Amino acid sequence: MASLLANGISSFSPQPISDSAKLSKPFPFPLKSTVPRTPRPANLVKIRADVGFESKTIDTDSGNRASTSISSSDDKIREILRNRDYDKKFGFNMDIDSFSIPKGLSKETVRLISSLKEEPHWMLEFRLNAFDKFLKMKEPKWSDNMYPPIDFQDICYYSAPKKKPTLNSLDEADPELLMYFDRLGVPLNERNRLANVAVDAVLDSVSIATTHRQTLEKAGVIFCSISEAIKKYPDLVRKYLGRVVPSEDNYYAALNSAVFSDGSFCYIPKDTKCPMQISTYFRINAMETGQFERTLIVAEDRSFVEYLEGCTAPSYDTNQLHAAVVELYCAEGAEIKYSTVQNWYAGDEQGKGGIYNFVTKRGLCAGDRSKISWTQVETGSAITWKYPSVVLEGDDTVGEFYSVALTNNYQQADTGTKMIHKGKNTRSRIISKGISAGNSRNCYRGLVQIQSKADNARNSSQCDSMLIGDTAAANTYPYIQVKNPTARVEHEASTSKIGEDQLFYFQQRGIDYEKAMAAMISGFCQDVFNELPDEFGAEVNQLMSLKLEGSVG
């Protein structure tokens, strides 16, 4: 059972497999959508366009529309959607002098990783126990994603620069590493570092540096790599590691628990508001290396922290695996806001290359009146499979999920959330926006579960999909389980489409294709963008524009 729970909980049964998700043989590129297409009406087309906060319906006489006109419009839209700038901004790689262990996955691999990191015996036992559970599990197949079998023996599970800084200084860092992150827009040196954001930079399998450590330490906040935390704060790590996401939770969580090499650890003591935002930037550089980081954030009573996460990877022709685990623990009256802009390499226009992003993210509101908010913008990865979730265990706790998932070309995304109501007077809110373009597939899968003792639980869910072009697909699988008669659950969903008619409507008013597309996308996603930190606001708008540079139909 655990192997099918993919980021779920023990009482969550596997979702049914849709016909479009079944495979009789390895996935052949290029991917062709298997979703049946509704034929166009012969004479009249009604299209709902979400522009800003207004909804407009345009009636168009399509009987005289020439096929050549449609074709040229499609070409223009594809040109707008083409992500021309990724290679220039993030798709590069550098020849960094690194040490990598041989490919392959075995107990010897697990022992070698633990030895290289000089971990205590209890940590090795944690890893070996997780690996034993991993071997007993089967890889889950129930998602809407289609991909060839993963050869876990053909992955390097540890790669690190030979010259990296010490725990407390950047003086010994390879200048090329600092230049590398400068080029990515993540300055690490004292002179150019971000003023109000503490950053932990992770390259392949290791943390390179953590900024603003002294400022955080003065406030009692611990923020460092999880490798350092295992050595310096073993009691804290041992108490909370695996508490929210146990190693047996699902197939990829077990794999991560066995081979994770680094990640971030943050501990906020009681009655403390973190003096600045904390952030981790994940970068994959080596071609044949997977990334398996572990993030653990603990907020004690009446504390507050805001965490930002970003990630990129070079443009390789081969696929790479990213299987991370994120655990959030909220004590009484505490609050954690976790924001992600996921921009892993998505593959080329033919679906070649890209990251397989299989991530387990979960937060536990253990104490009364605690709150966890997930906000994510998913624009990258060839395959995305993740469900950031909140378990509302304490009374009067709050869980929130705000998401924009954009897929283009041959990207596939099966993402959503789970809100598990256990305590009394618990509240959750879900706003999900899915945008599908090109030949991509975008699936929202969500669970709202009101357990029997969750008196007066409240949930509000809004799941909207937007289609761009005639070959994209969007699916929604909402699951609602209510076991308490005092609960109130609201769910609404909509599907809209950007077509040549809307773009023509804008052009008639002197607005070009790209600006029209940006206006419609921005309006569609506004509810989620409003929840992003200011630091992400301008970048996200620019990123969405880059991802949607040139498509309709």
Secondary structure by P-SEA (a helix, b strand, c coil): cccccccccccccccccccccccccccccccccccccccccccbbbbbbbcccbbbbbbbccccccaaaaaaaaaaaaaaacccccccccccccccccccccccccaaaaaaaaaaacccaaaaaaaaaaaaaaaacccccccccccccccccccccbbbbcccccccccccccaaaaaaaaaaccccccccccccbbbbbbcccccccccaaaaaaaaccccccaaaaaaccaaaaaacccccccccccaaaaaaaacccbbbbbbbccccccccccbbbbbbccccbbbbbbbbbbbccbbbbbbbbbcccccccbbbbbbbbbbbbbcccbbbbbbbbcccccccccccbbbbbbbbbbccccccbbbbbbbbbbccccbbbbbbbbbccccbbbbbbbbbbbbccbbbbbcbbbbbbcccbbbbbbbbbbbbcccbbbbbbbbbbbcccccbbbbbbbbbbbbccccbbbbbbbbbbbccccbbbbbbbccccccaaaaaaaaaacccaaaaaaaaaaaaaaaaaaaccccaaaaaaaaaaaaaccccc
